[in-house]
Amino acid sequence: MGRKTLKDPAVYRLNFRLNASDHAKVMDLFCRSGQKNLSLFIVSMLLNREMKVVRIDKSAMDYYMRLTTFYHQYQAVGNNYNQLVKAVKTNFGHKRGLAMLYRVEKTNLELIALT
């Protein structure tokens, strides 16, 4: 019954004190590492174990978001273009439909020139 005993239990305890600036540095490193347990983080630092530091580049995230919205806008333009061609084809005669499609094509070429 109860908890299983460990083969190598952690029974040794070390205490140390830090001044304000050293504490701020340790806490900054801890926050950037992404670890959840401060004790495990300090042990990793002391014993030179591999640590991972996660950095999020805010400018890259903003660029990605803008690029994604730009792509969605292109999809919307393509969708509207297809709907317009279908509506012109079904609602207008051949000559009038061609004239309207010519206007749409001209506007589309201007959009391509802008991009």
N, C-alpha and C positions, 0 to 999 in steps of 0.2 A: 504494500500500500504506500501511497505517497509519491513523492518525486524521485526519479531515478538519480542515483549518485553519479557524479561526473568522474571521469578517469583522471583528469587534471584540474581540480577545482581552483578557482581564483580566490585565494585566502589572504594574499598579501595586499596591504593598503599603503599607498604613498600619499602624503599631503604636501602641498607647496602653496606658496602665496605669490600673487602677481600684483604689480602696481597697475594703475588705471590704464596707462598706454599699452602695456603688454597684454592686459586682459582684453582691451579693444581689438588688438591685432589677432588674438586667438579666436575671439568671437567672430571677427570678420572672416577668417579662414574657415571657421566652422560653418558659417552661413553659406559661403561660396562652395563648400564641399558637397552640400546636399545630404549629408548624413543626418540621421535622426537622433542618435545617441552621442552626447558630448563625451562621455567616458571612453567609448570605443574610438572616437575621433582622436582624443588625446593620446591614447595608447598607440594608435596607428602613427601619429606624429613622432612619438618618442622612439618607437622601434623601427622607424624608416620603412614601414609597410607602404604598399602602393595605395595612394589616395586619388580620388577623382574629384576634380573641380569642374563644375558646370558653369559656363558663362553664356549668357543669353545676349546676343547682339540685337539691341533694340532697333537699330537702323535697318538691319537685314530683315527683321520681322515686319517693319513698316513697308519696306520695299516689296516683300512677298505679298502682303495684304493688298497693296495698290495694284500690283501686277495681276492678282487674282480678280479684283473687281474690274480691271481693264479687260481681262479675258471674258468675264461674264457680260460686259457691255457689248463686246464683239459678237458673242453668241446671240444676244438680244437683237442686234442689228440684223444678223443673218436670219433670225426667226421672222422678224418683221418684213424683211425683203421677200422671203418665201410666201408669207401670207399676202403681201401686196401683189405679187405676180399671180398668185392663184385667184385673187379677187378680180384683178384686171382681166384675166383670161375668161372668167365665168360671166362677168357683168357687162363687158363692152365688146363692140364689134372688132373685127380684125385690124382695120386701119387705126381706129382710135386707141385700141389696146397697144399697138406698136408705138404710137406717138407717146403714150404715157410711159411705156417701158423704156423708151429712149430717154425721157427726162429722168427716170429713176437711175438708168445706167450712167447718165452724165453726173448725177449727184454722187453715185457710188464711186466713180472715177476721181471726183474731187476729194472724197473721203480717203481713198487710197493714196492720193498725192499728199494729203496732210500727214498720214502716218508714215 
